[in-house]
Amino acid sequence: MKTFLAKKETVQPKWHLIDAAGVPLGRLAVKAANVIRGRHKPSYTPSVDAGDYVVVINAEKVALTGKKEEQNEYMFFSGFVGGESYRKTSLMRERHPEFIIEHAVKGMLPKNRLAATMLKKLRVFAGPTHTHEANNPQKLAI
C-alpha cells in the first residue's frame, strides 16, 4: 500500500465559520489552526498547505480566563534602540480585537515559510457580520 501525499494542485479548500462569542481563546485558536493546516482532513500532509479557510466573527466577545485580561501584554518593537512598547490585552480588545485571535492562531502554526501562506486563510471580524457570505462558510462547532 502506498502513502497518499496531497499536492497543492489537488486541494479543494472549503470555508468554515467560527463564532467566538464566549469561547475561550485557546480552544478557538487550536481549532482554527488545525482547520487552517488541514489536520481535520484524512489527506493531511505537513509539507503542503492543504487546509481550509476560517472566518471568525464576534472577536470582541472572545473569553479569557483568570486575570489574563489585565495581566497579559503584547510586545511591539519598532526596530530602533529603545523601541519596545507593551500593550495590555484589555486595550487591544478595545482598539483591535481581531489581533488577539490572529496572534493566538499564529502562535499555533508551524514556524516556517508555509505558515505565512496558511495565516492568510484566517479572516477575523470584530462584530457579528463578515464579508464572505458569497463563499457560503459552514458553521464549525467548538
Number of C-alpha atoms within 10 A of each C-alpha: 3 4 6 10 12 17 13 11 7 8 14 9 14 14 19 21 21 22 21 25 17 13 17 15 20 17 10 21 23 17 19 31 25 17 23 28 26 22 17 13 13 9 16 17 17 14 12 16 20 24 25 24 22 26 22 26 22 20 27 23 19 22 17 14 9 8 8 13 16 11 10 13 16 13 10 11 11 9 8 7 7 8 9 11 11 11 12 15 21 16 13 17 18 9 11 15 22 21 19 19 24 18 12 17 22 18 14 16 20 14 10 8 8 15 17 13 12 22 18 11 20 21 18 22 21 19 17 14 11 15 9 12 8 6 11 11 16 13 13 16 10 13
